[in-house]
Amino acid sequence: MGSEVLAELKGNILRLTLNRPEVRNAFNDKLMKSALEHLNHYKENSDVRVVVFKGAGSSFCAGADLQWMKDTLHLSYEETVKDSDILAELFYTLYDYPKPTVALVNGPAIGGGVGFVAACDVAIASENAFFRLSEVRLGLIPAVISYFLIKKVGEGRCRELMLTGKKFTASEALDIGLVNKVVKEEELETALEPYIRHFLEAGPNALKWCKEVITKASSGSPEEIREFTVDIIAKLRTGPEGQEGMTAFLQKRTPSWWPKDLK
């Protein structure tokens, strides 16, 4: 699946590392396709319970690669649509992924790199990380990632950050809700551990449908949301995972989906 994104499955945790440190993990078509291939490959793998993204070296992701930008400069409209659709498919796949996703932001995240952060369920940032949506300075806009940014931080904040293209700190990213926690760089893995435990203690199917409900409840009509939520809770209560979870609770034991090292 290419060396631009490295995949390591250890226990129930899939780690995907953006692996172009020589260009601060800037993305090109190969990196996008590699990340998408890994996500699709592990999507139905029941051993994978959590997906963690990180950048190799000292950066998380510096946005678009300069050479890739040069190569795309003279593409036709139709070719550019096709090219951009790959990036869109990657981020929408990540946003809708049926397993919890975590971004460990170990350094700068710029342009599309901010998109990775916004599309993940949880983001933990190093205190020396910074963020920037600099596309307007190039006569462009962060169009593909705008959906995830607005969902994550709201329209008002996006108007400021997308229109100015200014750099903002990890602390400011925390204040606006782009990231969930800011720690020293050497404490990123330690800060990740409680989230991993929480995710592994939860029912895998419950987490999948919880993400689905959050997405639908933020965009559907009240009638659609009511019908959907009533239907899904009934299915979960009567389904095998819900039955096991409630029985385990009543019997004061751990449910079957808990990994052995958590019991």
Secondary structure, 3 states (H helix, E strand, C coil): CCCCEEEEEECCEEEEEECCHHHCCCECHHHHHHHHHHHHHHCCCCCCCEEEEEECCCCCECCECHHHHHHHCCCCHHHHHHHHHHHHHHHHHHHCCCCCEEEEECCCEECHHHHHHHHCCEEEEECCCEEECCHHHHCCCCCCCHHHHHHHHCHHHHHHHHHHCCEEEHHHHHHHCCCCEEECHHHHHHHHHHHHHHHHHCCHHHHHHHHHHHHHHCCCCHHHHHHHHHHHHHHHHHCHHHHHHHHHHHCCCCCCCCCHHHC
